[in-house]
């Protein structure tokens, strides 16, 4: 069942090659099921302005760009300039004009405060899980009402639902999963795509 759902939307040659490059350099990319869900969310919101935390080498960015409006701009942040160089190459190979992406090298929690309030349709986070709570707070400020937040690896290979898992990442993820479900500011769902995609809409 899982194999079928993960391969339901096939990745083309450019995505496949980009995924292989990610594995080569140790940048764990979003799984294909999660990528397909990102594309769907970007298309459903007719996303024109998207922020991505964790560029990697461009796998999730390619999925997002394929669902965004043709005039949409992806702002993607990563601390590794070399990974971003590879991502830029992947975006060009896929036919996306340079004007459609804005790659910013740096720590996301230092870059995000410089972005405009309420100016974005979607925020995707595929970075340090111990900082997810801070990314959620930044996303709430950045998103317009009705904007979508998506957090990758939200199940942490099953550790989120295992109370015995007390490592910092599992604890942090468990708190974010719980808080997004209970607060009034968000409408959330935990999707079993990839390694879990926690999705929330800003009220």
C-alpha positions as CSV (number, residue, x, y, z in Angstrom):
1,X,0.0,0.0,0.0
2,X,2.7,2.5,1.0
3,X,4.8,1.7,-2.0
4,X,1.8,2.3,-4.3
5,X,0.9,5.7,-2.7
6,X,4.5,6.9,-2.7
7,X,4.9,6.1,-6.4
8,X,1.3,7.3,-7.4
9,X,2.7,10.4,-9.0
10,X,5.9,9.5,-10.9
11,X,9.0,11.6,-10.8
12,X,10.4,12.6,-14.2
13,X,14.1,12.3,-15.2
14,X,15.1,15.8,-13.8
15,X,13.5,15.1,-10.3
16,X,15.0,11.6,-10.3
17,X,18.5,13.0,-11.1
18,X,18.1,15.7,-8.5
19,X,17.1,13.2,-5.9
20,X,20.2,11.1,-6.7
21,X,22.4,14.2,-6.3
22,X,20.8,14.9,-2.9
23,X,21.6,11.4,-1.7
24,X,25.2,11.7,-3.0
25,X,25.8,14.9,-0.9
26,X,23.9,13.7,2.2
27,X,21.0,16.1,1.8
28,X,17.9,13.9,2.6
29,X,15.2,15.0,0.2
30,X,11.5,14.9,0.7
31,X,10.0,11.5,-0.3
32,X,8.0,11.4,-3.6
33,X,4.6,11.1,-1.8
34,X,5.4,14.2,0.3
35,X,6.6,16.1,-2.8
36,X,3.3,15.3,-4.7
37,X,1.4,16.6,-1.7
38,X,3.4,19.8,-1.8
39,X,2.6,20.2,-5.5
40,X,-1.1,19.7,-4.7
41,X,-1.1,22.2,-1.9
42,X,0.7,24.8,-4.0
43,X,-1.8,24.3,-6.9
44,X,-4.8,24.3,-4.5
45,X,-3.8,27.7,-3.1
46,X,-2.8,29.1,-6.5
47,X,0.4,29.9,-4.8
48,X,2.3,32.9,-6.2
49,X,4.7,33.5,-3.2
50,X,6.2,30.5,-1.4
51,X,8.9,30.3,1.3
52,X,10.9,27.1,1.7
53,X,13.1,26.5,4.7
54,X,15.8,24.0,3.7
55,X,16.6,24.1,0.0
56,X,18.6,20.9,-0.1
57,X,19.6,20.4,-3.7
58,X,16.2,21.3,-5.0
59,X,13.9,18.2,-4.8
60,X,11.1,19.9,-2.8
61,X,11.6,23.1,-4.7
62,X,11.0,21.4,-8.0
63,X,7.7,19.9,-6.6
64,X,6.6,23.3,-5.3
65,X,7.4,25.1,-8.5
66,X,5.5,22.6,-10.5
67,X,2.3,23.4,-8.5
68,X,2.7,27.1,-8.2
69,X,1.4,29.7,-10.6
70,X,3.5,30.2,-13.7
71,X,4.4,33.7,-12.4
72,X,5.1,32.5,-8.9
73,X,8.3,33.0,-7.0
74,X,9.9,30.5,-4.6
75,X,12.1,32.0,-1.9
76,X,14.2,29.2,-0.6
77,X,16.7,29.4,2.3
78,X,19.6,27.1,3.2
79,X,22.8,27.3,5.2
80,X,24.7,25.4,2.5
81,X,25.6,27.6,-0.5
82,X,26.9,24.5,-2.5
83,X,23.6,22.8,-2.1
84,X,21.9,25.9,-3.3
85,X,24.2,26.0,-6.3
86,X,23.0,22.5,-7.2
87,X,19.4,23.5,-6.6
88,X,19.7,26.4,-9.0
89,X,21.1,24.1,-11.7
90,X,18.1,21.7,-11.1
91,X,15.6,24.6,-11.4
92,X,17.1,25.7,-14.7
93,X,17.2,22.2,-16.0
94,X,13.5,21.9,-15.3
95,X,12.9,25.0,-17.4
96,X,12.2,27.5,-14.6
97,X,13.4,31.0,-15.3
98,X,15.9,32.5,-12.8
99,X,13.3,35.1,-11.9
100,X,11.1,32.4,-10.4
101,X,13.5,31.5,-7.6
102,X,15.2,33.6,-4.9
103,X,17.9,31.6,-3.2
104,X,19.1,33.0,0.1
105,X,22.1,31.4,1.9
106,X,22.0,31.7,5.7
107,X,20.3,30.5,8.9
108,X,16.6,30.5,8.3
109,X,15.8,32.0,11.7
110,X,18.0,35.0,10.8
111,X,16.5,35.4,7.3
112,X,12.8,34.8,8.0
113,X,12.4,37.9,10.2
114,X,13.5,40.0,7.2
115,X,10.6,38.8,5.0
116,X,7.4,40.7,4.7
117,X,4.4,40.1,7.0
118,X,1.3,38.4,5.4
119,X,3.0,38.3,1.9
120,X,3.1,34.6,1.3
121,X,0.7,31.9,0.2
122,X,2.6,28.9,1.5
123,X,5.6,28.1,3.8
124,X,7.3,24.7,3.6
125,X,9.8,23.6,6.3
126,X,12.2,20.7,5.7
127,X,14.9,21.7,8.1
128,X,16.0,21.3,11.8
129,X,13.1,19.7,13.6
130,X,14.2,21.1,17.0
131,X,13.4,24.6,15.7
132,X,10.0,23.7,14.2
133,X,8.1,25.7,16.9
134,X,10.1,28.8,15.9
135,X,9.4,28.2,12.2
136,X,5.7,27.8,13.0
137,X,5.7,31.2,14.7
138,X,7.5,32.8,11.7
139,X,5.2,31.2,9.3
140,X,2.1,32.6,11.0
141,X,3.5,36.1,10.6
142,X,4.5,35.5,7.0
143,X,1.3,33.8,5.7
144,X,-1.8,35.6,4.5
145,X,-5.1,34.4,6.0
146,X,-5.8,31.1,4.3
147,X,-2.1,30.5,3.6
148,X,-0.7,27.0,4.1
149,X,2.1,25.7,6.3
150,X,3.7,22.3,5.6
151,X,6.2,20.6,7.9
152,X,8.1,17.6,6.5
153,X,9.3,14.5,8.4
154,X,6.5,15.1,11.0
155,X,6.3,11.4,12.0
156,X,10.1,11.0,12.4
157,X,10.1,7.4,11.3
158,X,7.4,6.6,13.9
159,X,9.2,8.2,16.8
160,X,6.6,10.9,17.2
161,X,4.0,8.4,18.3
162,X,6.4,6.5,20.5
163,X,6.4,8.0,24.0
164,X,9.7,6.2,24.8
165,X,11.5,8.3,22.2
166,X,12.8,11.2,24.2
167,X,15.5,12.6,22.0
168,X,15.3,16.4,21.3
169,X,14.0,16.0,17.8
170,X,11.2,13.6,18.8
171,X,10.2,15.8,21.8
172,X,10.1,19.0,19.7
173,X,8.1,17.4,16.9
174,X,5.6,15.9,19.4
175,X,5.0,19.3,20.9
176,X,4.5,21.0,17.5
177,X,2.1,18.2,16.3
178,X,0.1,18.7,19.5
179,X,0.1,22.5,19.5
180,X,-1.0,22.9,15.9
181,X,-3.9,20.5,16.6
182,X,-5.1,22.5,19.6
183,X,-4.5,26.2,18.9
184,X,-7.3,28.3,17.4
185,X,-5.0,30.1,14.9
186,X,-4.5,27.0,12.7
187,X,-6.6,24.3,11.0
188,X,-4.3,21.3,10.8
189,X,-4.0,17.7,9.6
190,X,-1.3,15.2,9.7
191,X,-0.9,13.5,6.3
192,X,0.8,10.1,6.1
193,X,2.7,11.1,2.9
194,X,6.4,10.4,2.9
195,X,7.6,10.5,6.5
196,X,4.6,12.5,7.5
197,X,3.5,15.9,6.3
198,X,2.0,18.2,9.0
199,X,-0.2,20.7,7.2
200,X,-2.0,23.7,8.7
201,X,-4.0,26.5,7.3
202,X,-3.8,30.0,8.9
203,X,-7.3,31.1,10.0
